[in-house]
Structure formats: C-alpha cells, structure tokens
Amino acid sequence: MKFGIFFELSVPRPWDDESEHRLYHESLEQVRLADELGFDYVWAVEHHFLEEYSHCSAPELFLTAAAMQTRRIRVGQGIAVCVPQINHPIRIAERAAVLDLLSHGRLDLGTGRSGTWTELGGFDADPDETKKTWDEFVRVIPRMWMEERFGHDGRSFRMPVRAVLPKPYQKPHPPLWVAVTSPGTEVDAAERGLGALGLSTGSLREYEGKIRTYKRLIRDCEPVGAFVNDQIATVNFLFCHEDEAEGVKTGQRLTGTFNYLASQLLSTREAFPTRSYPSLGLLPGPRAEAARRGDDGGPAESIAIGDPARVTRVLERWESTGIDLVNFLLNAAETVPQAQVLASLRLFAKEVMPRFRREAPSAAAGAR
Amino acid sequence: MPLFGTLDVKSRLADAPLLERLDTEPWELPGAEVLHLLYEIDDAAMQTLLPPALHPTIPPTCHLVVTRVPESPAGPFVLAQTRVGCRAGAFQRGLVTRAFCDSPRAASELRHRFGFDVRPARVRLTPRYDRVEAEVALDGRRVLACELVDPLAIGQQDVRYVDVLNLARVVREGEERARLVQVDAVYAIHRADRGRPMLHAFEADAWRAEGLIPRWAVSGSFSRADLTLPRLRFLVDPLRPAFQATERV
C-alpha cells in the first residue's frame, strides 16, 4: 500500500496579508519532508471561491514548486476541473505536460468536475453538463499528448488541427485518474481505465464493495489513454502522536474543523436540483466517517488518528480492502501547528509506514 | 472560523411570534404544492440579516418559497416565505425573515405553533403548463411576483429542501426567551419539475429583509408533496454560535 499527502490549502479567518503566503510555504515544507520520509505522492486540489476551505485554485503551480523542491515524490493534480468554463482541455494538456517535464516525469493527472454550486455558479457552468464534458475531456487529453497534431469537433469544444505542445516527459503519457465522489463514478473510472481517486464512501464495508466493483470492471475496460491505471485511492486524515489520547484529541480537532469549513459551502446538490449530482458536496464520505463514532465510542475505525499502534490498525483495515493508495489530509485551517504536523509525519514514517512496505514502492503505471 | 451574522436580535423581538407551548402537535398537509426559487444575494446583507448564531452560506443565498396547502387543521391556505440561506454550525438551514398567508386562521396557527412570523396578505400560487406563477400583494402593493418558467419533470429525489429556523419568543422554565425555532418539515414528494426562475417584484422591507437584493438566479423547482410540519425538536439561542447553543425541546 502506498501513501500520499493531500492538500486543500485551507486558510482560516481572520485573514491578513501573511495568511496565504504562510500557508503555501508551510505546505511546501510538509511536501519536502514527505519526500524525504518516503511518501509516494503529493496531491493538490483545484478549487475556486471556497472561502477558508480551500485557497488552492492553481494546483499546477503549487505542484510545480513542490516538484522543484523534491526529488522522488510524485506530484498529483487532484484534480483538474474538466468543465470548459473553468479550464479549456488544451490548457489542461499543456500545463500538465509542462509540469511533467519540469518534474522529470513525476506527474499524475486527476480529472473531475467540481461538486459545489459555489464553484460552478461562479463560472456560470451548467451542472447538468459537467459529467458529459468530463467524459469528453478525458478522451481527448491523452490524444493531445500522444498525437503530433490533434483536431476535434465535439460536444463542448472544437479545434482545427494543431500541435498541442509541449508533450509530457512520461511516455506514452502520465497516469490518469478521476475523483470519485458521486456514487457510480468508480464504475466510470473502471470502464475508462482510470485510477479512482479518493472514493468517498461511508464505511470500510461499503468501500470494499466499491473496490470489488472497480477491480472487476477494470479488467475488461476500454482505456481512454494508452494504458490502464488500475489503482484505487482513498482520502483520510492523519495525525499521529506518541500518546494515543493526544493523537485522537488533536486529530478530532482537525477532522471537526475540516467538516465545519466544508459544510459552509453550497453543494450543487443543495442548490440545483439535478440527477447529475447525487452526493452532498466535498469529500462527503471521509467527512461522515470523521463525524461518526467507532464501536468503542472513540473515532471511527477508518480514521487514521491516534498513536502509531492505532493508526497502524486503521491502515491494516484499509489494506485488507484491497486499496492501493491512502492520501492523507494533514491539516485544516491551521488547526494543527506546523511543528506538530511535521512531527506527526515523522512519527508516521518511522513507526507506521515500514509495516506497509513489504514491497518496494513501484512507480505508477505508465511512468517513463 | 466562518463569518457570523450581526443582526440586532433585540430589535426584532418586540413583534416576534410568542410560543407559550412547545409541545405542539404535528400538522399533516397532504397534496401540497411547493414553488421554490433560489437566488444568490448581494453580499452587503449576508451578515446583517442573520443573528450571531448563524453563518451565511458561501455564496450568500435566499430562498423564495410559496406553498399551497389544500388541506390542513386550519383549512386551506397559501403561505409565502423569504428565507436567508445559512448554516447552524455545520447544518444547512434557512432563516425565515417573514412570511405571508392568505388565511388569517392558518396564519395565527403557524405563528403560535411553529413560530413563523406570518402576516396576512393576498397570496397566490398558479401552476400552468408553461409556468408556475406566484404573487404576494400587501395593501395593494406587489411585494413578491415571481415565476418558474418552462417546468420540466425531474426525479423526485433530485429536489431537496432545507430545514427552517424562525426567530421567536418562547417560554422556557417560566421565562420568555429569544430562540430560533427549528421546523424540520418532511416532504414526501410525488412529482417534481425544474424550471427557470424569474423574479418580477421583491420588496425587501416588506419581508423584513432590509438590504436583501436577489442578484443571481440559481434554480427553481415546483413539487407536489405530502408535507408534515412535525413536533418541534430543537431551539437555538440566537445570540450564541449554534454549535454551542442548540437545545433539545
């Protein structure tokens, strides 16, 4: 099982001139440490207008900085929003290729469509269309990378034949993923040969069913790219401390803050009646799990907070589901001081990570 | 921490509904028709319309809701509400600024049982095949005129309504106190349409929503549903953050 860190870049009020600057640079410090400690991935989201919850509107720039300061860790755009009012597909392909070149072939590109009215409304995008445009984008982006010249006349955009440049460093192209939030998107991922990023189901048991479905369907998929990225990832929280009670207490502060900020936003489901958005907003699964009590009255058995022994038990449960990658949210709204975040990462790498390193971490499928 | 409301609650209490009892019986309202329009509003009013207990939604919103009830313990009525979209802690809510009802008897019951700040007015909801029209007239002035244009059927489960909060005075332990009264209406939706919202008239002051300017149409729906206004379960102290100040009835 592989491990990643996952950034929303949340900035708590009250804001001052240093708030965002400090957060970005503390986050880069976390990335550098994660690289040294052997984490496999760093992911950054693309969100717009999500006050406090996420000030990460240009993840490819953050990840470029991350790549320039690290040597080994893969950089994952989690995700590029495949909605034409927000990103033109040519620009997604171009920017991703540049990041792949600058990172010496360490890019994974996640795709998705945004889950909030706050974002879709801000760009005057039609929620009924986003699934369709996502499907179009994921089929053309690999071709833009692989074909010397590319032209298209489709549903959401058209272009005469042009050379989309530069081409990515990884050949035939970087691994592709899709963010899985709404029920059934794991099926979309499997059918297209895409990695499933951050499934947001409720419990471990529900998750197991989704993984079985994904692994079964992807065997017979028709990949949209040149290869199948058979990987399934989940998002979790991480706070690891020598003392279990302290680890749980601080971890619950982290998860509670994250939930609170996410709840303030206007989900598409809440604002716009449509079958296209059956789930409630951002990371609903991890949020529900974080709010749930476990059988012993403590945090849910699926949330990776506590001392190394507890975090290990949690991750062993995840490993037993067949998950390939766990990505961790390390902080929310600077609830956890930077020194504690770094200490938590170090403790996790020392006490927990080795137990899951039975095999040497493999480079993502398709990497050069 | 998200922004909090800044409404001067005291200024609203003098004529706020008074609930002497909180053990009101539920109301079953079969065959109701619900027109619901959602707008983004000018951010200048997003905090001033909410009490300190609540957070504005991001972006700030208002719900314009007109409900025709053919059958109720108080007889048939049409009720129009303006609600400010908000969060009580992490929960989705709509704070009713004011409501109007065409039935004086129903208005009185809704006020004293559930805490709606209801005033009598001429309220009309007219479903047609190409549109659903609603209008509220007060002393000859149109304080609300809106439409849902080109309704098209959607799934019943695609429509969601948020629970309502009413600012009222309640009697707790023998004392009169300001509270937000939560009404968790239950909707069993039989049919739902979605259409384009259009707003022709909205007089914010009449709705006691000073400064509320609907700027951007988000969505509109029209549903037919069996509606239940249940027994009251929760109250919130309007002056303290809802996550600290929610009381079970």
Interface residues (C-beta under 8 A of the other chain):
Chain A: P12 R13 F49 L50 E51 E52 W117 T118 G121 G122 N259 Y260 L261 S263 Q264 L265 L266 R269 E270 A271 F272 P273 T274 R275
Chain B: M1 P2 L3 L38 E40 H55 T57 I58 P59 T61 G85 R87 G89 A90 F91 Q92 I154 G155 D158 V159 R160 V162 A192 R194 W216 V218 S219 S221 F243
